[in-house]
């Protein structure tokens, strides 16, 4: 097995849960971050799904790239598949990223599957906020997921205007 890169754009940025050698801010072209996945396990239940982030077509997404050493390859890949593929709502893809230093790498990336029943598509900030404010799953309240993601994006100097709006609105609900 060889070393590889993993792209995080949501909770993987602040809670990767796996061993890595290097971490870098990175940009992915052709996709953007969106609350478009109905979470029936981690941030919601089948009866009351929450919303989590997915990569959806178009635009650009800034996030974090993690470099995984070859000896950790199998363990990290197994961990990510267990975590990210619990309902097979993401398509596992190897996509090109640009790291903060300008280097280009190919990274394992989890992209929203628009054909999956849990794909929520585009919704208004108000709709998303109500879902996030009222949902909880085995990983905790949906609002914590959104506020943690916004806080970590801010720490990296990344502004996601829509996610910021949802977080702001959730705090008032």
FENCOR-V660606 format. One record per pair of residues at least 4 apart in sequence whose ideal C-beta (glycine too) atoms are under 6 Angstrom apart, sorted by the first residue. I is the first residue (numbers start at 1). GAP is how many residues later the second one is. Records with the same first field share a line. If there is no record, write none. Layout:
BEGIN
I: GAP, GAP
END
This chain:
BEGIN
1: 69, 72, 73
2: 68
3: 66, 67
4: 64
5: 60, 62, 100, 102
6: 60, 101, 102
7: 56, 58, 90, 100, 102
8: 4, 5, 55, 56
9: 24, 52, 54
10: 43, 139
11: 4
12: 4
13: 50, 51, 139
14: 134, 138
16: 50
18: 58, 61
19: 53
20: 46, 47, 48
21: 46, 48
22: 45
23: 41, 43
24: 41, 75, 76
25: 75, 131
26: 39, 71, 73
27: 33, 35, 71
28: 33, 69
29: 31
31: 24, 30
32: 24, 26, 27, 29
33: 20, 28, 127
34: 22
35: 16, 18, 93
36: 18, 20, 76, 84
37: 15, 17, 52, 75, 81
38: 11, 80, 82
39: 4, 5, 10, 11, 13, 98
40: 4, 6, 9
41: 45, 96
42: 95, 97
43: 7, 9, 92, 94, 99, 102
44: 4, 5, 6, 91, 93
48: 87
50: 85, 87, 92
51: 77, 80, 81
54: 58
55: 56, 57
56: 56
62: 96
65: 32, 34, 42
68: 4, 8
72: 4
80: 4
81: 4
84: 6, 26
89: 24, 27, 29
90: 20
91: 20, 22
93: 16, 18
94: 12
95: 14
96: 8, 10
97: 8, 10
98: 6
99: 4
112: 7
114: 5
123: 4, 5
125: 4, 40, 41
128: 38
129: 4, 37, 40, 41
131: 4
132: 10, 11, 14, 38
133: 10, 37, 40
135: 7
136: 5
140: 4
143: 27
144: 4
146: 20, 21
147: 20
150: 13, 14, 17
153: 5, 7
END
